[in-house]
Amino acid sequence: MPQYNRAELGRMATESGFVRDTFEKVLRLKEYLDRFEEKKYMPELLFEDAEIAERVKNHPMALWKCKE
């Protein structure tokens, strides 16, 4: 198994899109948390799969926390 140093791993992660994908997921999480703090529950920001987002849309605890 080859050994890679930190710079090589960073270069490979950037070239493969891993860094960009991870950064985009972090931004989506931040947006979700900001909206949740504003009492707006938007699970579609967390789940790309529409079926999953629809299933958790009526989660009792999330709805309770966002109740105005």
N, C-alpha and C positions, 0 to 999 in steps of 0.2 A: 504494500500500500504506500503510495507516495506521500511524502511529508510536504506541507505547504506552510509558508510563513504568513503572517497576518496580512501583509500587503498583497500577496498573491490571492489569498482568500477574499479580500475586499474587492480586488479587480474582478475576480470570477463572479462574485455575487452581483456586482454592478452590471457586468456584461450579460448575465443571465436574466436580469430584470428583477431579481429577488429584492434588491434594495428599494427599487421603485414600487414594487407591489406591497412590500411591508410598509413603506412610508404612506402609501395611499390608504392602507387598512388602518393605520394609526390616525390619519386625518378623519376617516369615517367614524372611528370610535370616539374621537374628540367631539365631532359634530353631534353624534348620538348623545353623549353625556351633556353637552351644552343644552341641547333641546330638552333632555329629560329634566335638567335643572330648571328649565323654564316651564315645566309641567306639560311638555309635549312628548308623548310616547310614540316613537317612530322606529319600530323594530326593523323596518326595511333598510335602515342604515346599517344594521349589524349583519343581516342575513341576505345574501345575494339570491338565495333560493326563495322565490315568491311563495311557495307552499309552506315553507318553514315560517316565514315572516307572517303569513296569514294565520297559522296555528297559534303563534305566541301573541298575536295582536290583542287578544282579550285576556291576557295573563292577569289574574286578580291582584297580585301584589303591585305590578307595574301600574295598573289602573288606579289602585288605591293611592300609591305615591304621587300620582299626577293629578289626583282629584283637587279641584280648586275650591 
